[in-house]
Amino acid sequence: TTKMRYLVLSRQKWKCNNCGVKLKYHKNSAWEGELAHIDHIYPYSLRVNYVNGQENINELSNLQALCVSCNMKKMKSFQ
């Protein structure tokens, strides 16, 4: 949700959780930075095995903001 996206980004001080690059909320945001991707720390594709139950896969503790580059690297590592 919009609220969760904001909470994740503000919790991380608007920085990529992997490389630390400055992120922005939306592609049309006024400030400089890379567009944030909200990522599941424990992969959504494996949600049936999520420790807190698959219905909780989108909980705040399982979400992080990544830059596009870091998110793509993470996706490739699961393929």
C-alpha positions in Angstrom: 0.0 0.0 0.0 1.0 3.6 -0.2 1.3 3.8 3.5 3.5 0.7 3.7 5.8 2.1 1.0 6.2 5.3 2.9 6.8 3.5 6.2 9.5 1.3 4.6 11.3 4.2 3.0 11.2 6.5 6.1 12.4 3.6 8.3 15.4 3.3 6.1 16.0 7.1 5.9 15.2 7.0 2.1 18.3 4.8 1.4 18.7 1.5 -0.3 18.9 -1.2 2.3 21.8 -2.9 0.4 24.1 -0.2 -1.1 22.9 3.0 0.6 22.1 5.0 -2.5 19.5 7.7 -2.0 16.0 6.7 -3.0 12.8 8.5 -4.0 9.2 7.6 -3.4 7.9 8.0 -7.0 9.4 8.6 -10.4 8.0 12.1 -10.4 9.2 13.0 -6.9 10.8 16.4 -6.7 14.1 15.3 -5.0 17.0 13.5 -6.6 17.5 9.8 -6.1 16.8 6.4 -7.6 13.3 5.0 -7.7 12.7 2.8 -4.8 11.6 -0.8 -5.2 9.8 -2.3 -2.2 11.2 -5.9 -1.8 10.2 -8.9 0.2 13.1 -9.9 2.4 11.8 -13.4 2.5 10.7 -13.9 -1.1 7.0 -13.7 -2.0 7.4 -16.7 -4.3 8.2 -18.8 -1.2 5.4 -17.4 0.9 3.9 -20.8 1.8 7.0 -21.4 3.9 7.1 -17.9 5.6 7.7 -18.4 9.3 4.8 -16.0 10.3 2.4 -17.6 7.9 1.8 -16.9 4.2 -1.0 -14.4 5.0 1.6 -12.2 6.7 4.2 -12.1 3.9 3.5 -8.4 3.4 4.1 -7.4 7.0 6.4 -4.4 7.5 9.2 -6.5 9.1 9.5 -8.5 5.8 9.7 -5.5 3.5 12.7 -3.4 2.5 13.5 -0.7 0.0 16.1 -1.4 -2.6 17.4 0.6 -5.6 16.6 -0.9 -9.0 20.1 -2.4 -9.4 20.1 -4.1 -6.0 16.6 -5.5 -6.5 17.6 -6.9 -9.9 20.7 -8.6 -8.5 18.6 -10.1 -5.7 16.1 -11.4 -8.2 18.8 -13.0 -10.3 20.2 -14.8 -7.3 16.9 -16.6 -6.8 16.6 -17.8 -10.4 
